[in-house]
Amino acid sequence: MNFIANFLTCLSLLFGFISLIFSLEQHFTFSAWAIMLSVVFDGLDGQVARLNPVPSELGKQLDSLVDVVAFGIAPSLLGYVFIYSHFHLWAVAALFIYLFCCVWRLAKYNITAKEEMANCFIGLPTTISGAVLASFILIYRKQEEMLFPEFLPDILGPQFMPYIFIVLVLVLAFLMISRVRYLNLDGLKKFLGGAMAWFILILAAIFIFAGLLRKAGISLFGLFLIYLIFSPFVVKRLNSSKVP
């Protein structure tokens, strides 16, 4: 099982690297989707690793290093190259802070006792933060092909994208190193109970429908935003239910 888990981790690294190449070649949509594929393989390698009765320290360290590339460096480069046509000091500073917080969070994760993460992560997972940035780019990439929706306020328009991006990057950076607890898969299973299968089917149906309507980017961003906002409340409810 360790070999399979490490292989999936390497696939996550591969797509993170492909994202970097696509960003440099200015194929921004492909770059964002490469990060999403890294998210998928990162999730799979974690589930496969859990099937092994003896945890692999090598696999744990490898996974963290890959996460730095796939969810730290890759989304940072994608956002910077896509949004800023020339050197932008504030963007560079914000993205460096984001990358530093990504590395710091992964280092803390590696030395945190498993008992503290029975149902949750401490701090926003780097996987989610990278996916949020990638889906953000997918949304604004789409706006290059059509008019910005009239029902959205002007402050969310493409002309304000550089400022929105910096704020988003800094918020994600803060959440990664915070003590806010975010739901992990074990916690989600416990919260949903027997409804887990229905939850997966509903999610699949939503994404198929969104794909047919060519709204996959905004659907993904919305899903990650829901997780980012409501997950800490679910964790709090799970923890309070343990108290007699």
ABEGO torsion letter per residue (X at the ends): XAAAAAAAAAAAAAAAAAAAAAAAAGBAAAAAAAAAAAAAAAAAAAAAAAABABBBAAAAAAAAAAAAAAAAAAAAAAAAAAABABBBAAAAAAAAAAAAAAAAAAAAAAABBAAAAAABBBEBBAAAAAAAAAAAAAAAAAAAABBBBAABBAAABAAAAAAAAAAAAAAAAAAAABABBBBBAAAAAAAAEAAAAAAAAAAAAAAAAAAAAGAAAAAAAAAAAAAAAAAAAAAAAAAAAABX
